[in-house]
Amino acid sequence: MCRNIRPLSNFEPPATDDEISAAALQYVRKIAGVTKPSRVNAEAFDRAVAEVAAASTRLLDSLVTTAPPKDREVEAAKARERAALRYGT
């Protein structure tokens, strides 16, 4: 349920709004314990996703680091290597 929650800081190019929203959605799904809210809870669910995404954007905009930005392709290749070792593919 939390596969989209990945580190989003210190990447070049920076995390997109879509990436932040996807992570926020997964976070709210996890803490709510549902993947799709009922109609009666949909408004609260959507509001929580928007608020978490906004807070995440503010956080990412505020973080300061001296480390060089990470390359998305290099990080994806590392993840594929870890998965291959873990799952034997």
For each residue, the residues with C-beta under 8 A, 3 or more apart:
1: 26 29 30 35
2: 5 26 27 30
3: 26
4: 19 22 23 25 26
5: 2 23 26 27 30
6: 23
7: 10
8: 11 15 19 20 23 56 60
9: 15 60 63 65
10: 7 63 65 67 69 70
11: 8 14 15 69 70 71 72 75
12: 69 70 71 72
13: 16 72
14: 11 60
15: 8 9 11 19 20 60
16: 13 19 20
17: 20 21 53 57
18: 21 22
19: 4 8 15 16 22 23
20: 8 15 16 17 23 24 53 56 57 60
21: 17 18 24 25 49 53
22: 4 18 19 25 26
23: 4 5 6 8 19 20 26 27 53 56
24: 20 21 27 28 49 50 52 53 56
25: 4 21 22 28 29 49
26: 1 2 3 4 5 22 23 29 30
27: 2 5 23 24 30 31 52
28: 24 25 31 32 45 48 49 52
29: 1 25 26 32 34 35
30: 1 2 5 26 27 33
31: 27 28
32: 28 29 37 45 48
33: 30
34: 29 37 45
35: 1 29
36:
37: 32 34 41 42 44 45
38: 41 42
39: 42
40:
41: 37 38 44 45
42: 37 38 39 45 46
43: 46 47
44: 37 41 47 48
45: 28 32 34 37 41 42 48 49
46: 42 43 49 50
47: 43 44 50 51
48: 28 32 44 45 51 52
49: 21 24 25 28 45 46 52 53
50: 24 46 47 53 54
51: 47 48 54 55
52: 24 27 28 48 49 55 56
53: 17 20 21 23 24 49 50 56 57
54: 50 51 57 58
55: 51 52 58 59
56: 8 20 23 24 52 53 59 60
57: 17 20 53 54 60 61
58: 54 55 61 62
59: 55 56 62 63
60: 8 9 14 15 20 56 57 63
61: 57 58
62: 58 59
63: 9 10 59 60
64:
65: 9 10
66:
67: 10
68:
69: 10 11 12
70: 10 11 12 74 75
71: 11 12 74 75
72: 11 12 13 75 76
73: 76 77
74: 70 71 77 78
75: 11 70 71 72 78 79
76: 72 73 79 80
77: 73 74 80 81
78: 74 75 81 82
79: 75 76 82 83
80: 76 77 83 84
81: 77 78 84 85
82: 78 79 85 86
83: 79 80 86 87 89
84: 80 81 87 88 89
85: 81 82 88
86: 82 83
87: 83 84
88: 84 85
89: 83 84
